[in-house]
């Protein structure tokens, strides 16, 4: 073998003898994102809550009261004699009925703001809606079990524990509309 080729052969032999080092494709923090759907699991992650709430209440009351009183007597010792009769009746009856119902259907994005000791997620979020100058706001907060989180990171409002859902604003029921002349006049007389 030629002396000039010997260093090249030794270098090539050493290169082939060393083990190949490569990085593992598995990285602990990235594996769930590669192998499964990503769901909210840590503070700062977002969820979509599908609000579907309905409530109904009614109350009926009836009150009846009756009483009566009477007195009778006879007077004697008078020239013509006399008789005196007094009687009275009192009847009172009232009844009333009241009812209220409401329904709220909306979709709102919330953010995980805490992870509870049992693994549940505490979420909260607000949404301001301005429609033709009437502003309404939805605020939601509650506790979500990870098992209740569905496809596309959605959860039904009926699955939230300790839920607080507020829906309101000055635009509801026309509260910010201008009062008529008579309404203003009567309101002025009260104030």
Secondary structure, DSSP 8 states (H G I E B T S, - for coil): --HHHHHHHHHHHHHHHS------S--TTTHHHHHS-----STT-EEEEEEEEEEEEEEEEEEEEEEEEEEEEEE-SSSS-EEEEEEEEEEEEEEEEEEEEEEEEEEEEEEEEEE-TTS-EEEEEEEEEEETTEEEEEEEEEEE-GGG--GGGEEEGGG-EEEEEEEE-TTGGGTTS---HHHHHHHHHH-
